[in-house]
Amino acid sequence: MAEKTYSVTGMSCGHCAASITEEVVEVPGVTKVDVDVPTGRVTVHGESVDDDAVRAAITEAGYEVTAAVQGAAA
C-alpha cells in the first residue's frame, strides 16, 4: 500500500476532518484517509490513487492543498 501526505489550509475542527475524509475516501483506489487538523496534514492511503483526483476532492470539501508533503510505499 502506498501513502501520500498533503499540506492543507483552512482546517480548524473535527467537522473539517470529516468533510475532507468524506470527499477523499470516494476517490478510486483510496482505502484510508488520516486528517491531522493541528498540523494541517492529510494522509491518503491506497493503490494507484490519482493525485489530481485527491486534490480535487479536498478542494470540493472547501479546503486548499498547498503542497504534497511526501509519498512513500508502506
C-alpha positions as CSV (number, residue, x, y, z in Angstrom):
1,M,0.0,0.0,0.0
2,A,1.2,3.5,-0.8
3,E,0.6,6.7,1.1
4,K,0.9,10.4,0.2
5,T,0.6,13.3,2.6
6,Y,-0.7,16.7,1.7
7,S,-0.5,20.1,3.4
8,V,-4.0,21.6,3.6
9,T,-5.0,25.0,4.7
10,G,-8.3,26.1,6.3
11,M,-8.9,23.2,8.6
12,S,-9.8,24.1,12.2
13,C,-12.0,21.3,13.7
14,G,-13.3,17.8,13.6
15,H,-16.0,18.8,11.1
16,C,-13.3,19.9,8.7
17,A,-11.6,16.5,9.1
18,A,-14.9,14.7,8.5
19,S,-15.7,16.8,5.4
20,I,-12.3,16.1,3.8
21,T,-12.4,12.4,4.7
22,E,-15.9,12.1,3.2
23,E,-14.8,13.5,-0.1
24,V,-11.3,11.9,-0.4
25,V,-12.5,8.3,0.5
26,E,-14.6,8.4,-2.7
27,V,-11.5,8.7,-4.9
28,P,-10.9,5.4,-6.6
29,G,-8.1,3.4,-5.0
30,V,-8.2,5.3,-1.7
31,T,-8.5,2.8,1.2
32,K,-7.9,5.1,4.2
33,V,-7.7,8.9,4.9
34,D,-6.0,10.3,8.0
35,V,-6.6,14.0,8.8
36,D,-4.4,15.8,11.4
37,V,-6.1,19.2,11.9
38,P,-3.4,20.7,14.2
39,T,-0.7,20.1,11.6
40,G,-2.8,20.7,8.5
41,R,-1.8,17.3,7.1
42,V,-4.0,14.9,5.2
43,T,-2.5,11.4,4.6
44,V,-4.1,9.3,1.9
45,H,-3.5,5.5,1.8
46,G,-4.3,3.3,-1.3
47,E,-3.1,1.9,-4.6
48,S,-3.0,3.7,-7.9
49,V,-4.5,6.8,-6.5
50,D,-4.8,9.8,-8.8
51,D,-3.1,12.8,-7.2
52,D,-5.2,15.3,-9.2
53,A,-8.4,13.5,-8.0
54,V,-7.3,13.7,-4.4
55,R,-6.5,17.4,-4.8
56,A,-9.9,18.0,-6.4
57,A,-11.7,16.1,-3.6
58,I,-10.0,18.3,-1.0
59,T,-10.9,21.4,-2.9
60,E,-14.5,20.1,-3.3
61,A,-14.6,19.8,0.5
62,G,-13.8,23.5,0.7
63,Y,-10.1,23.4,1.5
64,E,-6.8,24.2,-0.3
65,V,-3.9,21.9,-0.9
66,T,-0.7,23.9,-0.5
67,A,1.8,21.1,-1.1
68,A,2.3,17.4,-1.4
69,V,4.5,16.7,1.6
70,Q,5.6,13.2,0.9
71,G,4.9,10.0,-0.9
72,A,6.0,6.6,0.3
73,A,5.4,3.0,0.0
74,A,4.1,1.4,3.2
